[in-house]
Amino acid sequence: MFVLELTYTAPVERADALMKEHIAWLDEQYAAGVFIASGRKNPRDGGVILAVEDDRQRIEEIAAADPFAAHGVCAYRITEFIATKTAPELAPFKQELPGQ
């Protein structure tokens, strides 16, 4: 599982101008089953996405395809983690530690 943290590198008005494209990109990833949650940070200096994928390189490719990233409006920080405990609703995404 991955946490994708977006931080705006341009004024928020530039992000707003690309918001429809960004939301369409988000919708594609939700439909593909990759994203399971997302939203703006508070204060509004970027956003956070929770993603499910086995391949970090694939996540990096997906992040690079975000219109915000493609147009230089944000930078991504990608953190991989092993979800060994989940709420019941997220049980399908629960993972085992390697070697266990």
N, C-alpha and C positions, 0 to 999 in steps of 0.2 A: 504494500500500500504506500501511497505517496501523499505528502502535503506539498502543494504548489503555492508558494507565497509570491504574489505579484506586488511589486513596489513601483509606483509611477516614477518615471524619469523625466517626465514632461508635465506641463501644467494640466490640471484636471480637465480643462476645456478641450484639450486634444483627445483625451480619453473619451469624453462625452461625444465628440464628433465621430468616434469609431464604435460607439456602444452597440448600435444595431448589428454591425459585423461581428463584434465580440460575442454578443448573445447568440447569434446564429452558429458561431463556432462552438460555444458552450453546448447548445442544443444538439449538435452533431455528436459531441462526445458523450452526452447523456444517452442519446439513442444507441450509441455503440456499446454502452455499458461500462465505459471507462470512468466517468465522473459520477460520484454519488452525493456530493454536496458542494456548494460554492456560495460565495457572497462577498460583499464589500467589507473592508476593514473599517473600524471606527477608532480613531478619526480616519477619514476617507483619503488614505494615501496609497491605496491599492486594494488587493483582494486576496482571498484564500480559496483553494480548490482541494477537495479530497478526492483522490483518484485511486482506482484499483487496476493494477497492471503488473505483470511479472517482469517486464523488461524495462530497465531504467532508460535505455537508449530510445525506446519507443515513446516513453513519457517526455523525454527531451525533444523529440521530433514533434510531438503534439503541442508542447508549449511553444516551440518556435513557430508553429503555424497560427498561433493566436494573432489576430490582426493587431492587437496592442503591441506584441513583441515584434511582429513584422514591420510595423511602422515606427519603431523606436520609442514607444510611449511608456513601456514598462520593462523591468528586469525581473527575471524569475529566480527564486531560490527554491530548489527542489530537495526535499528531505524524504528519504525512504525510511519506513519503519515496519516492524512486524506486529500486526494487530493480533496479539495473543488473547486479548479480552475485548468483548464487544457487548453492546446492548443487544437484547434479543432480536430487535429488528435488523441488526447488522450481522447476525450469526452467519449468514452465507459468506461473509468476508473474513471470518476468523481464521487465523493462521497458526501453524505450529512452528516452534523454533527449530532451526536446522539441527538434525541429528537426534531429534526426540520422537 
